[in-house]
């Protein structure tokens, strides 16, 4: 599994590549944990011919304003 990070506007994106050897229930479990603990939501999925899956996750960027 590989991942990369990007920021666009008000969202932060993470692209996760899931190998074809990973079963669907295992991939679902992994993405559910990411969503639950990392506050990620599913933005896009893509299934390639060889069975590899690419998943785009996104979450809102929270900027803290200085109160000083």
SENUKOL-408493 format. One record per residue (C-alpha): residue number from 1; residue in one letter; chain; x, y, z. Coordinates in nm, 2 decimals. Each point is the difference from the previous one (the first is absolute). Last residue first. Example, Ala and Ser with C-alpha at 12.3 -4.5 7.8 and 13.67 -1.06 7.14 Angstrom:
% SENUKOL-408493
+-----+-----+-------+--------+--------+--------+
!   n ! res ! chain !     xx !     yy !     zz !
+-----+-----+-------+--------+--------+--------+
!   2 !   S !     A !   1.37 !  -0.11 !   0.71 !
!   1 !   A !     A !  -0.14 !  -0.34 !   0.07 !
+-----+-----+-------+--------+--------+--------+
***
This chain:
% SENUKOL-408493
+-----+-----+-------+--------+--------+--------+
!   n ! res ! chain !     xx !     yy !     zz !
+-----+-----+-------+--------+--------+--------+
!  68 !   X !     A !  -0.30 !   3.65 !   2.10 !
!  67 !   X !     A !  -0.30 !  -0.21 !  -0.11 !
!  66 !   X !     A !   0.18 !  -0.15 !  -0.30 !
!  65 !   X !     A !  -0.24 !  -0.17 !  -0.24 !
!  64 !   X !     A !   0.03 !  -0.37 !  -0.04 !
!  63 !   X !     A !  -0.04 !  -0.13 !  -0.35 !
!  62 !   X !     A !  -0.19 !  -0.32 !  -0.05 !
!  61 !   X !     A !   0.04 !  -0.15 !  -0.34 !
!  60 !   X !     A !  -0.30 !  -0.21 !  -0.09 !
!  59 !   X !     A !   0.05 !  -0.36 !  -0.08 !
!  58 !   X !     A !   0.05 !  -0.20 !  -0.32 !
!  57 !   X !     A !   0.07 !  -0.35 !  -0.11 !
!  56 !   X !     A !   0.08 !  -0.11 !  -0.36 !
!  55 !   X !     A !   0.01 !  -0.37 !  -0.06 !
!  54 !   X !     A !   0.20 !  -0.18 !  -0.26 !
!  53 !   X !     A !  -0.06 !  -0.37 !  -0.06 !
!  52 !   X !     A !   0.22 !  -0.26 !  -0.17 !
!  51 !   X !     A !  -0.19 !  -0.28 !  -0.17 !
!  50 !   X !     A !   0.22 !  -0.01 !  -0.31 !
!  49 !   X !     A !  -0.26 !   0.19 !  -0.20 !
!  48 !   X !     A !  -0.02 !   0.29 !   0.24 !
!  47 !   X !     A !  -0.27 !   0.08 !   0.26 !
!  46 !   X !     A !  -0.05 !   0.36 !   0.09 !
!  45 !   X !     A !  -0.14 !   0.16 !   0.31 !
!  44 !   X !     A !  -0.09 !   0.35 !   0.09 !
!  43 !   X !     A !  -0.07 !   0.24 !   0.30 !
!  42 !   X !     A !  -0.03 !  -0.24 !   0.29 !
!  41 !   X !     A !   0.01 !   0.18 !   0.33 !
!  40 !   X !     A !   0.29 !   0.04 !   0.24 !
!  39 !   X !     A !  -0.04 !   0.08 !   0.37 !
!  38 !   X !     A !   0.33 !  -0.18 !   0.09 !
!  37 !   X !     A !  -0.15 !  -0.24 !   0.25 !
!  36 !   X !     A !  -0.33 !  -0.10 !  -0.16 !
!  35 !   X !     A !   0.07 !   0.07 !  -0.36 !
!  34 !   X !     A !   0.34 !  -0.17 !   0.01 !
!  33 !   X !     A !  -0.14 !  -0.30 !   0.19 !
!  32 !   X !     A !  -0.28 !  -0.03 !  -0.26 !
!  31 !   X !     A !   0.26 !   0.01 !  -0.28 !
!  30 !   X !     A !   0.20 !  -0.29 !   0.16 !
!  29 !   X !     A !  -0.31 !  -0.21 !   0.06 !
!  28 !   X !     A !  -0.13 !   0.05 !  -0.35 !
!  27 !   X !     A !   0.34 !  -0.10 !  -0.14 !
!  26 !   X !     A !   0.00 !  -0.31 !   0.21 !
!  25 !   X !     A !  -0.35 !  -0.09 !  -0.10 !
!  24 !   X !     A !   0.09 !   0.06 !  -0.37 !
!  23 !   X !     A !   0.30 !  -0.22 !   0.01 !
!  22 !   X !     A !   0.35 !   0.14 !  -0.04 !
!  21 !   X !     A !   0.20 !  -0.19 !  -0.27 !
!  20 !   X !     A !  -0.10 !   0.27 !  -0.26 !
!  19 !   X !     A !   0.20 !   0.26 !   0.18 !
!  18 !   X !     A !  -0.17 !   0.30 !   0.16 !
!  17 !   X !     A !   0.13 !   0.35 !  -0.10 !
!  16 !   X !     A !  -0.10 !   0.28 !   0.24 !
!  15 !   X !     A !  -0.03 !   0.36 !  -0.10 !
!  14 !   X !     A !  -0.03 !   0.24 !   0.28 !
!  13 !   X !     A !  -0.17 !   0.34 !  -0.05 !
!  12 !   X !     A !  -0.02 !   0.30 !   0.23 !
!  11 !   X !     A !  -0.31 !   0.22 !  -0.06 !
!  10 !   X !     A !  -0.07 !   0.37 !   0.03 !
!   9 !   X !     A !   0.19 !   0.10 !  -0.31 !
!   8 !   X !     A !   0.21 !  -0.28 !  -0.13 !
!   7 !   X !     A !   0.26 !  -0.18 !   0.22 !
!   6 !   X !     A !   0.17 !  -0.32 !  -0.11 !
!   5 !   X !     A !   0.13 !  -0.31 !   0.17 !
!   4 !   X !     A !   0.12 !  -0.33 !  -0.14 !
!   3 !   X !     A !  -0.06 !  -0.36 !   0.08 !
!   2 !   X !     A !   0.14 !  -0.35 !  -0.07 !
!   1 !   X !     A !  -0.14 !  -0.34 !   0.09 !
+-----+-----+-------+--------+--------+--------+
***
